[in-house]
Amino acid sequence: MFQDRLKAGKMLAAKLRKYQNDPGVVLAVPRGGVPVAYSVAKELGFPLELILTKKIGHPANKEYAIGAASLTDFFVNSHEGVSNEYIDKEIGRIRNRLQEMQQEFMGDARPAELKGKTVIVIDDGIATGNTLLATINILRKREPAKIIIAVPVASKSSVQLLAAYVDELIAVHIPDEFYGVGAFYDDFKQLTDDDVKYFLDKLKEFQNVS
């Protein structure tokens, strides 16, 4: 059990120190992954950015990810009965939202260059891994040297799914029985956009002083 996301991030950072001397970037899955990633980026001295991707849900079940879209790319697993028109409409809708998020959180700053970098993808936990798998396929196109998935807690099934697609998957805790990410935190409050901006700004202040 983790006290909160910040404390979980410190535990995770201890398992990631072997990458400290790599040219690296920490990418956080908003919103829950941001405090975890803040702790890791602070410990490793890496820049922190958000993963601006969102899942493309199946038309019959929006929670079931059939792919993901970013502002510049997308990845979709073909599914019978899912039309190109539906995919195009969903990508357009997602990109409108991602554009709003980029302006809100990053302003006019350009995304970090990932080519040749060690990219550490962080969330507060992984239940199924389907959305993250689609996101990894998008990130791979940006030619990082390594992709590491790092989380405080993950289900066994998600680890089995994702491990083959990345250079390393690190989880502090992989329980025998998984009841949802929030079950492993004492404090699992829902985060706001202001919380996200707070951690991004706080890290910049810390790294500028350092």
C-alpha positions in Angstrom: 0.0 0.0 0.0 1.3 3.5 -1.0 0.6 6.5 1.2 0.1 8.8 -1.9 1.4 9.3 -5.4 4.4 11.4 -4.4 5.7 8.8 -1.9 5.0 6.1 -4.5 7.1 8.1 -7.0 10.1 8.2 -4.6 9.9 4.4 -4.3 9.8 4.1 -8.0 12.7 6.5 -8.5 14.9 4.2 -6.4 14.4 1.5 -9.0 15.2 3.8 -11.9 18.5 5.2 -10.7 20.5 3.0 -13.1 19.2 5.3 -15.9 20.3 8.5 -14.1 23.3 9.1 -16.4 21.3 8.4 -19.6 20.1 11.3 -21.7 16.5 10.9 -20.5 13.0 12.3 -20.5 10.2 11.4 -18.1 6.7 11.3 -19.7 3.7 11.4 -17.4 0.2 10.1 -18.1 -2.1 12.9 -17.0 -3.5 13.4 -14.6 -2.7 10.7 -12.0 0.8 9.9 -13.3 2.0 13.5 -12.9 2.8 13.5 -9.1 4.5 10.1 -9.5 6.5 11.4 -12.5 7.4 14.6 -10.6 9.1 12.6 -7.9 11.0 10.5 -10.4 12.1 13.4 -12.6 13.2 15.4 -9.5 15.3 12.4 -8.3 16.9 11.7 -11.7 17.3 15.3 -12.8 15.3 14.6 -16.0 12.9 16.9 -17.7 9.2 16.1 -17.3 6.5 16.3 -19.9 3.0 15.0 -20.4 2.1 12.2 -22.7 -0.5 14.0 -24.9 -2.3 10.9 -26.2 -5.8 9.5 -25.6 -7.3 6.2 -26.4 -9.6 5.5 -29.3 -12.4 3.5 -27.8 -14.5 0.9 -29.5 -17.8 2.2 -30.7 -19.7 -0.4 -28.8 -17.6 0.1 -25.6 -15.7 3.4 -25.3 -13.7 2.1 -22.4 -12.2 -0.7 -24.6 -9.1 0.8 -26.3 -8.7 -0.1 -30.0 -5.9 2.4 -30.4 -4.7 5.9 -29.5 -4.1 9.2 -31.0 -1.6 12.0 -30.4 -1.5 15.5 -32.0 0.6 14.2 -34.9 0.1 10.5 -35.1 -2.2 7.6 -34.3 -2.2 3.8 -33.9 -5.2 1.6 -34.4 -5.7 -2.2 -34.2 -8.1 -3.2 -36.9 -11.5 -4.4 -35.5 -14.4 -5.9 -37.5 -17.3 -3.5 -37.7 -15.2 -0.4 -36.9 -15.4 2.0 -39.9 -12.8 4.4 -41.1 -15.3 7.2 -40.7 -15.6 6.4 -37.0 -11.8 6.3 -36.6 -11.4 9.7 -38.4 -14.2 11.3 -36.3 -12.7 10.0 -33.1 -9.2 11.2 -34.0 -10.5 14.6 -34.8 -12.3 14.8 -31.5 -9.3 13.6 -29.5 -6.9 16.0 -31.2 -9.2 19.0 -30.4 -9.0 18.0 -26.8 -5.3 17.3 -26.9 -4.7 20.8 -28.4 -6.6 22.3 -25.5 -4.4 20.3 -23.1 -1.2 21.3 -24.8 -2.1 25.0 -24.6 -3.2 24.7 -21.0 -0.2 22.8 -19.7 2.7 23.6 -22.1 1.7 26.9 -23.7 4.0 27.5 -26.7 6.8 25.2 -25.5 7.8 22.6 -28.1 7.7 18.9 -27.1 11.0 17.4 -26.1 13.1 15.6 -28.7 12.8 11.9 -28.0 15.1 10.5 -30.7 18.0 8.7 -29.1 16.8 9.3 -25.5 15.8 7.0 -22.7 12.1 7.7 -22.3 10.5 6.7 -19.0 6.7 6.5 -19.2 5.0 6.9 -15.9 1.5 6.4 -14.6 0.1 5.9 -11.1 -0.7 2.3 -12.0 -1.8 0.0 -14.8 -5.0 -2.1 -14.8 -5.3 -3.5 -18.4 -2.4 -1.9 -20.3 -4.4 -1.6 -23.5 -4.3 2.2 -23.8 -0.7 2.3 -22.8 0.2 -0.2 -25.4 -1.3 1.9 -28.2 0.6 4.9 -26.7 3.9 3.0 -26.8 3.3 2.3 -30.5 3.0 6.0 -31.2 6.1 6.9 -29.1 8.2 4.2 -30.9 7.8 6.3 -34.1 9.7 9.1 -32.5 12.8 6.8 -32.4 13.8 6.8 -28.7 16.8 4.7 -27.7 14.9 3.0 -25.0 11.3 3.0 -23.7 10.8 2.2 -20.1 7.4 1.8 -18.4 7.6 2.6 -14.7 4.6 2.4 -12.3 4.1 1.9 -8.6 1.5 -0.9 -9.2 0.4 -3.0 -12.1 -1.8 -6.1 -12.6 0.0 -9.3 -13.7 -2.0 -9.4 -16.9 -0.9 -5.8 -17.9 2.8 -6.7 -17.2 2.5 -9.8 -19.4 0.9 -7.7 -22.2 3.3 -4.7 -22.1 6.7 -6.2 -21.2 7.3 -7.6 -24.7 6.9 -4.1 -26.3 9.3 -2.1 -24.2 12.9 -2.3 -23.1 12.0 -2.7 -19.5 8.8 -2.6 -17.4 9.4 -1.6 -13.7 6.6 -1.9 -11.1 7.2 -1.6 -7.4 4.3 -3.9 -6.7 2.6 -6.6 -8.8 -0.1 -8.1 -6.6 -1.5 -11.5 -7.0 -5.0 -10.0 -6.9 -5.7 -6.7 -8.5 -8.8 -4.7 -7.6 -8.0 -1.4 -9.4 -5.2 1.1 -9.0 -6.9 3.2 -6.3 -7.1 0.2 -4.0 -3.3 0.3 -3.4 -3.2 4.0 -2.3 -4.3 5.5 1.1 -4.7 8.8 -0.7 -6.0 8.5 -4.2 -7.8 11.8 -4.7 -8.8 12.9 -8.1 -6.4 15.5 -9.6 -7.3 18.7 -11.3 -5.7 20.6 -14.2 -4.4 23.1 -11.5 -2.7 20.1 -9.7 -1.0 19.2 -13.0 0.3 22.7 -13.6 1.5 22.9 -10.0 3.8 19.9 -10.3 5.1 21.0 -13.7 5.9 24.5 -12.5 7.3 23.2 -9.2 9.8 20.9 -11.0 10.9 23.7 -13.3 11.6 25.9 -10.3 13.5 23.1 -8.5 15.6 22.3 -11.6 16.4 26.0 -12.3 17.6 26.5 -8.8 19.7 23.3 -8.9 
